[in-house]
Amino acid sequence: MPKLFYAPASPYSCKVRMAAAHAGIALELVKTDTNADPADLLQANPLGKIPTLLADDGSAVHDSRAITQYLNRVSKNALFPRNAEKRTDAEKLEALADGMCDSLLSQVYERRFRPEEKIHQPWLDRQWSKVARALDELEAVPPKLTGKLHAGQIALRSALGYMDLRFAGKWQQRRPKLKRWAKKFDQKFPDLVPLLPA
């Protein structure tokens, strides 16, 4: 069984766990504290980042987007459309959601690891403006939730779940369509809801 090094709060870990569950791929979950530099994680991924997947053959796959592509191949295309244009749309949505998470995490780390007097508010504001622009674009044209669920939609739900965890109430302001989208996702895929960042 593949082994996944993950953290419950990580939106990237959430995306991979949700993608694997949706694709019907069982994973051995290894809850991991990256700050402790665990030897088994570093052996699998010299960057010491999560999520990292150890395949059955012992090979390691790291970076959540590489892992979703790997899971898609193993599951014979359960996570991405076969149609080239639709697949590109799914990949773009995954990249946008991951980019939001990059900016969100940089804000969390700025507050978590810097002394309060050294926190740089203009940096935090700049990172949030990136997230806000992405959210506004998605609010204008929310992704459809008809047909087959794909990794881009899973990535977006993971990102919104991370915002619920770390930025509660902030992303929903003036974004009723995205709020409805998240609710509809949860109603259509209730088995994935327990995997949201926590």
C-alpha positions in Angstrom: 0.0 0.0 0.0 1.4 3.5 -0.8 2.5 5.5 2.2 1.7 9.2 2.5 3.5 11.6 4.7 1.0 14.3 5.6 -0.3 16.8 8.1 -4.0 17.2 8.8 -4.0 21.0 8.4 -2.0 21.0 5.2 -4.2 22.0 2.2 -1.8 20.1 -0.1 -2.1 17.0 2.0 -5.8 17.4 2.0 -5.9 17.6 -1.8 -3.9 14.4 -2.1 -5.9 12.5 0.5 -9.2 13.6 -1.2 -7.9 12.7 -4.6 -6.7 9.3 -3.5 -10.1 8.6 -1.8 -12.0 9.7 -4.8 -9.8 7.5 -7.1 -10.3 4.5 -4.8 -6.6 4.3 -3.9 -6.0 3.3 -0.3 -3.1 5.0 1.5 -1.1 4.3 4.6 -1.2 7.7 6.4 1.9 8.8 8.3 1.1 12.0 10.3 4.3 14.1 10.0 5.8 17.1 11.8 8.1 18.6 9.2 9.7 20.9 11.8 11.1 17.7 13.5 12.9 16.7 10.2 11.9 13.0 10.6 14.5 10.8 9.0 12.0 8.7 7.0 10.6 11.8 5.4 14.0 13.2 4.6 15.0 9.9 3.1 12.0 10.0 0.8 12.1 13.8 0.1 15.4 15.7 0.6 13.3 18.9 0.8 11.5 17.5 3.9 8.1 18.7 2.6 4.7 17.2 2.7 2.8 15.6 1.1 5.3 13.0 0.0 4.1 9.7 -1.4 6.1 6.5 -1.2 4.9 4.1 -3.9 4.7 0.4 -3.5 7.9 0.0 -5.4 9.7 2.3 -2.9 10.0 5.3 -5.2 9.0 8.7 -3.8 6.7 11.2 -5.4 6.7 14.7 -3.9 4.8 17.9 -4.6 1.1 17.6 -4.5 0.6 18.2 -8.2 3.1 15.5 -9.1 1.2 13.2 -6.7 -2.2 13.9 -8.2 -0.8 13.2 -11.7 0.7 9.9 -10.3 -2.6 9.0 -8.7 -4.4 9.7 -12.0 -2.1 7.4 -13.9 -2.4 4.6 -11.3 -6.2 4.9 -11.3 -6.5 5.0 -15.1 -7.6 8.6 -15.3 -10.0 8.9 -12.4 -8.8 12.5 -11.5 -8.4 14.3 -14.8 -10.6 14.5 -18.0 -9.3 12.7 -21.0 -10.3 15.5 -23.3 -7.2 17.8 -23.7 -9.0 21.1 -23.3 -11.0 19.9 -20.3 -7.8 18.4 -18.8 -6.0 21.8 -19.2 -8.9 23.5 -17.5 -8.6 21.1 -14.6 -4.9 21.5 -14.3 -5.2 25.3 -14.4 -7.8 25.2 -11.6 -5.5 23.0 -9.5 -2.6 25.4 -10.1 -4.7 28.4 -9.2 -5.9 26.7 -6.0 -2.3 25.7 -5.1 -1.1 29.2 -5.8 -3.7 30.6 -3.3 -2.4 28.1 -0.8 1.1 29.2 -1.4 0.1 32.8 -0.5 -2.0 31.7 2.4 0.8 29.7 3.9 3.3 32.5 3.5 1.0 34.6 5.6 0.7 31.9 8.3 4.4 31.4 8.4 5.1 35.2 8.6 3.0 35.4 11.7 4.1 32.0 13.2 7.8 32.3 12.8 8.7 36.0 13.1 8.7 38.0 16.3 5.7 40.3 16.4 7.7 43.4 16.0 9.3 42.1 12.7 6.0 41.0 11.0 5.9 42.9 7.8 2.3 44.0 7.2 2.9 45.1 3.6 4.0 41.5 2.8 0.9 40.1 4.4 -1.3 42.5 2.5 0.4 41.7 -0.8 -0.1 37.9 -0.3 -3.7 38.4 0.6 -4.3 40.6 -2.5 -3.2 37.6 -4.6 -5.7 35.3 -2.9 -8.4 37.9 -3.1 -7.9 38.3 -6.9 -8.0 34.6 -7.4 -11.2 34.3 -5.3 -12.8 37.2 -7.2 -12.1 35.4 -10.5 -13.6 32.2 -9.2 -16.6 34.1 -7.8 -17.2 35.6 -11.2 -17.2 32.1 -12.9 -17.3 29.3 -10.3 -16.1 25.9 -11.6 -19.0 23.6 -12.6 -19.7 20.6 -10.4 -21.5 18.6 -13.0 -20.1 15.5 -14.5 -17.0 13.8 -13.3 -15.1 15.3 -10.3 -11.5 16.2 -11.1 -8.4 17.2 -9.2 -8.8 20.9 -9.9 -12.1 21.0 -8.1 -10.7 18.9 -5.3 -7.8 21.4 -5.0 -10.1 24.3 -4.8 -12.2 22.7 -2.1 -9.0 22.0 -0.2 -7.9 25.6 -0.5 -11.3 26.9 0.7 -11.2 24.4 3.6 -7.7 25.7 4.6 -9.1 29.3 4.5 -12.0 28.1 6.8 -9.3 26.8 9.2 -6.8 29.7 9.2 -8.8 32.7 7.8 -12.3 32.0 9.1 -14.9 34.4 7.7 -12.4 36.3 5.6 -12.8 34.6 2.2 -16.6 34.4 2.2 -17.2 38.2 2.3 -18.9 39.2 -1.0 -18.5 35.7 -2.5 -21.9 34.0 -2.2 -21.4 31.9 -5.4 -18.2 30.4 -4.0 -19.9 29.7 -0.7 -22.6 27.9 -2.5 -20.1 26.0 -4.6 -18.3 24.7 -1.5 -21.6 23.7 0.1 -22.7 21.9 -3.1 -19.3 20.1 -3.2 -19.8 18.9 0.4 -23.3 17.7 -0.4 -22.3 15.8 -3.5 -19.1 14.3 -2.0 -19.8 13.9 1.7 -17.2 11.1 2.0 -14.5 13.7 1.2 -15.6 16.3 3.8 -13.8 14.6 6.8 -10.5 15.0 4.9 -10.7 18.8 4.8 -7.9 20.6 6.6 -8.3 20.3 10.4 
